[in-house]
Every structure is written in C-alpha cells, then in structure tokens.
Amino acid sequence: MGGQEREGHEQVERRTIGAGALAVGAVGLGCMPMSWAYSGSRQRGDASLRAVHRALDAGSTLLDTADMYGPFTNELLVGRALKERRQDAFVSTKVGLLVGEQHIVANGRPGYVKRACDASLRRLQTDVIDLYQLHREDPEVPVEETWGAMADLVRAGKVRALGLCAVGARAGRRSGGRLHDATIRQLRRVQQVFPVSAVQAELSVWSPEALESLLPWCEARDVGFLAAMPLGNGFLTGTLTPGQGFEPDDVRARHPRFTAEMMAANQPIVAGLRRIAARHGTEVTPAQVALAWVLAQGRHVVPVPGTKHERWATENAASAALRLSPQDLAEVAQLPGARGSWD
C-alpha cells in the first residue's frame, strides 16, 4: 500500500506499522465480532459485509481477522470484500490456534504454519497477506522455529510483514512479573530471527496496562502497536446496560467485568468519557473519546475496534479526527480503575 491514498477513501489520518512504513488508516476494523465470540444470533453476513465496505470507505483500511474466527468463516467473509476491493485494504490475519468443539490448542509447527497461510490466502481471495500475526506460541515448538517458518512466507512473497499477539493476561502474570513480561521475552527471541513489524495487545481506557512496558518497547524499536479491544468489549461505548445479560456464546457472559454488579460499579468510567465528549460537541460519543485516547498514546498506535455494524464502523473511523486536549487526557487519567478482572 505504501503511503498512497486510494481513490474512494475519505481523507483520514494515516499511520505506519513497523520500520517498513506500512501505511494504514489511523483506526482499523476488527472483524472478529462478525462471526465469532459475540452474540451469534445477531451475526448477519450481508450486514457485516456492508460494515467492511463502509469501514474501507471511511478510511479504516486495516482489516483484522484470524483463521480461528468461526473458525475460517471470518476470513471467508473478509475475502468477499477483498475480491472487489483488495487495493483499498490492508489485510491482517493470524495463525497458530486451532479450534476444537470444546477447546482451543496452539500449533506452531513450521509445516502447519505454511499450510495454514496457503489456506488463509485462498479464503481471503488474495495473493499476499499484508500482516501475518502469530496468535499464540506453541509450548511444544520453539517460537524461533515457528517464526522462522513465518519469515519464509515473507521471502516467498506470500506475506509482507510479521506481527505477534501478546499472551493472555493470566498467562502473562504466571511468572509473578508485570503483565507483558512474557510477551516481551517472546519478542526479544523472535527479533533475532526476523523483524517484528507489529504487536497486538489489549489497550483501552479501562485496560491501560500496555502503557507500562509493552508500548514503550514497541515505540523504541519502531514496532507498530495494534490496540485490541480499545472499546473495552463494548463497555466504553456507553450503550450497554448493567444486568442486560449476554447470549451464552458471547465472551462477555463469562467476563468478570460484565456481571451486573461490576457493570454498575464501572459506570463512572463511562460517565467521565461522556463529560469529555460533551465538551467536543453534541455529536461526539464516549466511544470516540475512548478511541481518541488510544490514538493519543503514540503515532505508532492503531486501535482496532471490532464491530459488525455500518453505523459503528463510521463512528469509529471518525474518531481519528478528534483531538483530546491536555485537560481531557488529564481527566481520563483521573478516572477510577476498572473493577473486576480475569485474575
């Protein structure tokens, strides 16, 4: 994609991922909710496809998916859009996790990684993946071997750049250290094999832990940072009601921050975002303030909010134009910490 502006895009801020200067819209689109992890009964392929097209129209060029979402159906859906608009999109997908009926397991064997890439290319209807991310390290395979296989895919012209997803919160704390110590150890190892262009990890107003060590690590090395769950699984939008309940297949049904009690307890966070939004105009939303806060954490940061609705894709993309003042940022810093955690 380079730094070129594509015809048909609204003119929006562009950001670069990695030292290779891969250019993307400042706000990406997380495609997972379209076919995985959120409210299965509300997933509609055609509506999701329209959301992808609307995101591309609005300048959200980074489309983030994974072979495990569905599994496979998310890449197929994104591929339908790419068939028509490959030149408009920056395609990011992931490898390394297999979904069974009752479990998810890691597979980082080099042969599997290469076969999985070919399968993703077919589903995505493209001949190259812009960013190929390792979803999780396989404990049975040295991460250097997995990463070496991914590097071979770059040399073969099937992938343009490599990224790493941060290990989960619980796994990251097992050593007794800081949340992202395990991820940084992985990054140091794979950097010896082939350059890391991007790291994907949770970062939001109510989950700011990446600011402590992971984000500075990336910034010091010109590594892009893809902020996952920048809207706190939807909580920071202010559209969820405490006690509303979630479908059994929705990840929030088992998340300690989404019990009725914790949703009520965390309402002051949303109230603070509303106050800031009101200072910027009646059309500005808490979600846009939350995304603008993520954008303000560094020029190498690209939030990737997930949605399956055209309306929210449009609203999310527009947050790239919102500039928070020092007063706004200080007010966010004073908001209470989120109650409830995975630990």
Phi, psi and omega per residue, in radians:
M1 nan -0.574 -3.110
G2 1.041 -2.631 3.140
G3 -1.790 0.254 -3.075
Q4 -1.301 2.569 3.008
E5 -1.606 2.264 -3.132
R6 -1.502 2.520 3.050
E7 -1.102 2.478 3.132
G8 1.683 -0.268 3.087
H9 -1.481 2.456 2.917
E10 -1.213 2.536 -3.090
Q11 -1.286 1.912 -3.120
V12 -2.279 2.900 3.107
E13 -1.046 2.471 3.085
R14 -1.976 2.552 3.072
R15 -2.265 2.767 -3.113
T16 -1.928 2.581 3.135
I17 -1.989 2.014 3.068
G18 1.358 2.973 -3.115
A19 -1.161 -0.327 3.117
G20 -1.332 0.011 3.072
A21 0.985 0.833 3.028
L22 -1.315 2.091 -3.007
A23 -1.659 2.361 3.119
V24 -2.461 2.854 2.988
G25 -1.107 2.614 -3.031
A26 -1.068 -0.494 3.100
V27 -2.057 2.224 3.134
G28 -1.644 -3.020 3.104
L29 -2.230 2.040 3.027
G30 -1.459 2.076 -3.030
C31 -1.596 -0.155 -3.067
M32 -0.899 -0.799 -3.080
P33 -1.051 -0.286 -3.118
M34 -1.199 -0.391 -3.095
S35 -2.679 0.307 -3.069
W36 -2.840 2.406 2.881
A37 1.373 -0.301 -3.110
Y38 -2.273 2.154 2.909
S39 0.646 1.308 -3.088
G40 -0.990 -0.599 -3.092
S41 -1.200 -0.283 -3.104
R42 -1.761 0.126 -3.121
Q43 -1.502 2.138 -3.132
R44 -2.270 2.060 -3.065
G45 -0.994 -0.819 -3.096
D46 -1.162 -0.702 3.112
A47 -1.139 -0.711 3.106
S48 -1.131 -0.691 3.117
L49 -1.084 -0.676 3.085
R50 -1.132 -0.615 3.114
A51 -1.141 -0.673 3.098
V52 -1.100 -0.825 3.138
H53 -1.085 -0.685 -3.140
R54 -1.163 -0.693 3.099
A55 -1.064 -0.781 3.119
L56 -1.096 -0.732 3.102
D57 -1.042 -0.630 -3.086
A58 -1.472 -0.020 3.103
G59 1.670 0.084 3.049
S60 -1.467 1.453 -2.964
T61 -1.429 -0.419 -3.109
L62 -1.401 2.010 3.092
L63 -1.845 2.033 -3.050
D64 -1.863 2.111 -3.131
T65 -2.412 -2.959 3.090
A66 -2.856 2.652 -3.141
D67 -1.168 -0.449 -3.108
M68 -1.346 -0.298 -3.106
Y69 -1.263 1.962 -3.108
G70 2.213 -1.131 -0.038
P71 -1.288 2.721 3.024
F72 1.345 -0.531 -3.024
T73 -1.163 -0.481 3.140
N74 -1.184 -0.754 3.086
E75 -1.109 -0.668 3.101
L76 -1.063 -0.726 3.132
L77 -1.131 -0.826 3.110
V78 -1.063 -0.652 3.114
G79 -1.053 -0.577 3.092
R80 -1.084 -0.666 3.100
A81 -1.278 -0.715 -3.098
L82 -1.147 -0.510 3.130
K83 -0.991 -0.594 -3.129
E84 -1.656 -0.486 -2.928
R85 -2.394 0.721 -3.098
R86 -1.016 -0.664 -3.080
Q87 -1.235 -0.265 3.136
D88 -1.542 -0.208 -2.921
A89 -2.049 2.643 2.953
F90 -1.934 2.010 -2.969
V91 -1.711 2.129 3.093
S92 -2.113 2.154 3.050
T93 -2.381 3.056 -2.969
K94 -2.318 2.768 3.135
V95 -2.446 2.745 3.005
G96 2.110 -0.135 3.118
L97 -2.183 2.388 3.086
L98 -1.991 2.399 -3.094
V99 -1.834 2.130 3.023
G100 -1.817 -3.041 -3.112
E101 -1.157 -0.629 -3.069
Q102 -2.200 0.130 -3.042
H103 -2.742 2.888 3.042
I104 -2.206 2.274 -3.131
V105 -2.205 2.655 3.115
A106 -1.531 2.533 3.025
N107 -2.450 1.871 -3.140
G108 -1.991 0.326 3.128
R109 -1.140 2.344 -3.074
P110 -0.925 -0.762 3.138
G111 -1.074 -0.741 3.116
Y112 -1.101 -0.781 -3.120
V113 -0.985 -0.756 -3.109
K114 -1.215 -0.670 3.078
R115 -1.168 -0.697 -3.137
A116 -1.118 -0.650 3.105
C117 -1.106 -0.791 3.116
D118 -1.042 -0.698 3.130
A119 -1.158 -0.705 3.113
S120 -1.124 -0.717 3.109
L121 -1.030 -0.728 3.119
R122 -1.127 -0.815 -3.122
R123 -1.133 -0.650 -3.109
L124 -1.416 -0.118 3.115
Q125 0.965 0.843 3.115
T126 -2.483 2.863 3.112
D127 -1.796 -0.024 3.097
V128 -2.659 2.461 3.058
I129 -1.762 2.225 -3.077
D130 -1.216 -0.735 3.128
L131 -2.386 2.064 -3.140
Y132 -1.899 2.072 -3.018
Q133 -1.915 2.449 3.007
L134 -1.441 2.005 -3.042
H135 -1.202 -0.834 3.098
R136 -2.659 2.571 3.055
E137 -1.245 2.455 3.049
D138 -1.499 2.063 -3.113
P139 -1.130 -0.263 -3.137
E140 -1.614 -0.082 -3.071
V141 -2.302 2.234 3.063
P142 -0.949 2.303 -3.056
V143 -1.071 -0.451 3.096
E144 -1.106 -0.600 3.127
E145 -1.224 -0.747 3.097
T146 -1.070 -0.830 -3.101
W147 -1.139 -0.612 3.088
G148 -1.086 -0.688 3.092
A149 -1.145 -0.675 3.101
M150 -1.155 -0.662 3.089
A151 -1.107 -0.636 3.080
D152 -1.044 -0.602 3.127
L153 -1.176 -0.582 3.050
V154 -1.153 -0.818 -3.133
R155 -1.111 -0.484 3.117
A156 -1.427 -0.103 3.121
G157 1.455 0.162 3.141
K158 -1.535 -0.339 -3.097
V159 -2.390 2.513 3.141
R160 -1.658 -0.617 -3.073
A161 -2.693 2.792 -3.086
L162 -2.024 2.542 3.100
G163 -2.377 2.869 -3.126
L164 -2.270 2.326 3.050
C165 -1.557 2.404 3.138
A166 -1.117 2.578 3.070
V167 -1.183 2.777 -3.086
G168 -1.113 2.821 -3.070
A169 -1.028 -0.787 -3.099
R170 -1.175 -0.747 3.126
A171 -1.135 -0.643 -3.099
G172 -1.154 -0.418 -3.086
R173 -1.720 -0.039 -3.063
R174 -1.055 -0.538 -3.102
S175 -1.358 -0.110 -3.119
G176 1.490 0.050 -3.135
G177 -1.646 -2.788 3.104
R178 -1.252 2.821 -3.013
L179 -0.915 -0.770 -2.996
H180 -1.809 0.282 3.121
D181 -1.053 -0.728 -3.121
A182 -1.122 -0.692 3.115
T183 -1.132 -0.750 -3.137
I184 -1.118 -0.642 3.071
R185 -1.096 -0.735 3.077
Q186 -1.068 -0.785 -3.111
L187 -1.053 -0.733 3.121
R188 -1.074 -0.645 -3.134
R189 -1.222 -0.856 -3.063
V190 -1.256 -0.470 3.103
Q191 -1.074 -0.445 3.108
Q192 -1.268 -0.286 -3.096
V193 -1.717 -0.828 -3.092
F194 -2.827 2.518 -3.053
P195 -1.047 2.449 3.008
V196 -1.558 2.182 3.117
S197 -1.631 -0.480 -3.081
A198 -2.682 2.631 3.009
V199 -2.136 2.370 3.078
Q200 -1.969 2.210 -3.137
A201 -2.699 2.768 3.116
E202 -1.148 2.355 3.035
L203 -2.696 2.143 3.109
S204 -2.796 3.037 3.104
V205 -0.979 -0.642 -3.103
W206 -1.726 0.009 3.029
S207 -2.432 1.275 -3.033
P208 -1.592 0.212 -2.976
E209 -0.997 -0.501 -3.115
A210 -1.101 -0.348 3.140
L211 -1.153 -0.409 -3.032
E212 -1.189 -0.846 -3.064
S213 -2.454 -0.635 -3.034
L214 -1.219 -0.806 -3.139
L215 -1.103 -0.797 3.064
P216 -1.041 -0.650 3.097
W217 -1.031 -0.810 -3.134
C218 -1.138 -0.782 -3.088
E219 -1.082 -0.695 -3.110
A220 -1.173 -0.315 -3.057
R221 -2.070 0.242 -3.119
D222 0.992 0.640 3.073
V223 -1.709 2.261 3.119
G224 -1.186 2.700 3.141
F225 -2.192 2.018 3.077
L226 -1.657 1.991 -3.079
A227 -1.475 1.835 3.101
A228 -1.402 2.642 3.107
M229 0.871 0.815 -3.101
P230 -1.197 -0.242 3.091
L231 -1.856 0.332 3.069
G232 1.014 0.850 -3.121
N233 0.960 0.538 3.094
G234 1.680 -0.274 -3.064
F235 -1.102 -0.685 -3.039
L236 -1.314 -0.076 3.062
T237 -1.313 -0.369 -3.089
G238 1.343 0.216 -3.104
T239 -1.747 -0.058 -3.135
L240 -1.714 2.508 -3.114
T241 -1.897 2.247 3.101
P242 -0.938 2.280 3.125
G243 1.489 0.070 -3.082
Q244 -1.193 -0.438 -3.135
G245 1.426 2.758 -3.130
F246 -2.364 2.679 3.110
E247 -1.123 2.660 -3.066
P248 -0.999 -0.543 -3.111
D249 -1.498 0.002 -3.138
D250 -1.471 2.236 -3.094
V251 -1.023 -0.454 -3.113
R252 -1.256 -0.305 3.105
A253 -1.142 -0.352 -3.131
R254 -2.037 0.194 -3.077
H255 -1.648 2.176 -3.096
P256 -1.039 -0.378 3.105
R257 -1.417 -0.129 -3.076
F258 -1.961 0.305 2.912
T259 -1.222 2.770 3.136
A260 -1.003 -0.719 -3.115
E261 -1.109 -0.799 -3.093
M262 -1.283 -0.597 3.074
M263 -1.097 -0.681 3.090
A264 -1.178 -0.732 -3.103
A265 -1.145 -0.491 -3.090
N266 -1.631 0.096 3.129
Q267 -1.039 -0.544 3.098
P268 -1.011 -0.456 3.093
I269 -1.160 -0.827 3.125
V270 -1.130 -0.692 3.131
A271 -1.047 -0.690 3.102
G272 -1.129 -0.720 3.090
L273 -1.125 -0.632 3.095
R274 -1.112 -0.720 3.138
R275 -1.072 -0.753 3.131
I276 -1.161 -0.753 3.130
A277 -1.020 -0.710 -3.102
A278 -1.076 -0.544 3.128
R279 -1.219 -0.344 -3.095
H280 -1.748 0.007 3.087
G281 2.212 2.750 -3.059
T282 -1.192 -0.349 -3.106
E283 -1.561 -0.171 -3.108
V284 -1.436 2.410 -3.041
T285 -1.952 2.812 3.044
P286 -0.993 -0.642 3.128
A287 -1.067 -0.724 3.141
Q288 -1.166 -0.634 3.071
V289 -1.131 -0.746 3.128
A290 -1.064 -0.715 3.122
L291 -1.248 -0.673 3.107
A292 -1.098 -0.609 3.080
W293 -1.105 -0.753 3.103
V294 -1.089 -0.781 3.137
L295 -1.062 -0.556 -3.105
A296 -1.292 -0.123 -3.084
Q297 -1.412 -0.109 3.089
G298 2.768 2.641 -3.112
R299 -1.231 -0.266 -3.135
H300 -1.654 0.086 -3.077
V301 -1.687 2.275 3.101
V302 -2.218 1.867 3.068
P303 -1.199 2.517 -3.118
V304 -2.204 1.290 3.127
P305 -1.225 2.435 3.124
G306 -1.638 2.462 3.044
T307 -2.810 2.808 3.033
K308 -2.165 0.263 -3.085
H309 -2.095 2.388 3.107
E310 -1.009 -0.737 -3.082
R311 -1.017 -0.812 -3.095
W312 -1.295 -0.551 3.077
A313 -1.085 -0.703 3.108
T314 -1.152 -0.818 -3.125
E315 -1.104 -0.747 -3.126
N316 -1.101 -0.772 -3.136
A317 -1.077 -0.642 -3.110
A318 -1.163 -0.329 -3.135
S319 -1.133 -0.330 3.120
A320 -1.100 -0.387 -3.135
A321 -1.570 -0.107 -3.099
L322 -1.518 2.158 3.126
R323 -1.926 2.042 3.129
L324 -1.431 2.439 3.140
S325 -1.419 2.886 3.026
P326 -0.956 -0.634 3.090
Q327 -1.107 -0.753 3.119
D328 -1.039 -0.830 -3.097
L329 -1.130 -0.664 3.103
A330 -1.153 -0.628 3.136
E331 -1.192 -0.687 3.073
V332 -1.077 -0.720 -3.127
A333 -1.085 -0.431 -3.113
Q334 -1.597 -0.066 3.125
L335 -1.141 2.604 3.135
P336 -1.125 2.609 3.068
G337 -1.199 2.672 -3.121
A338 -1.203 2.451 3.072
R339 -1.700 2.549 -3.062
G340 1.602 2.432 3.140
S341 -2.722 3.066 3.107
W342 -1.350 -0.237 -3.012
D343 -1.696 nan nan
